[in-house]
Amino acid sequence: MSDFNILHNPRCSKSRQTLALLEENGIQPTVIEYLKTPPSEKELSGIIKNLGVSARDILRTKEAEYKEAGLDNKELTDEQVINLMVQYPKVIERPIVFNETVAAVGRPPENVLDIIK
């Protein structure tokens, strides 16, 4: 099985709980503090593909940056949304656990159990 990564925000309780759950299950993921080191457009596109969702499905719509970035414009393509997510990483849902073939949003944290077992 491929190594796992986690898009992590240490200030987020769900992110901390998901990281702890992974560790309890013997997974030592590479922790990516995505607010400090946002994923590239290519990386984010791959994560979204592996989640099996559209880019809009992992947007944090209540963040101020959501409107500030113009992400409330429903005319934006997935490519445009992903570009804005890289520029405004605060709008990316968290935590996301992923590797090269699978991904899961840790809301609730138990969602990640499906991809690590």
PyMOL commands that set and color helices and strands:
alter all, ss='L'
color gray80, all
select helices_A, chain A and resi 13-24+41-51+55-58+64-68+78-87+89-91+109-116
alter helices_A, ss='H'
color red, helices_A
select strands_A, chain A and resi 5-8+30-33+96-98+103-105
alter strands_A, ss='S'
color yellow, strands_A
deselect
rebuild
show_as cartoon
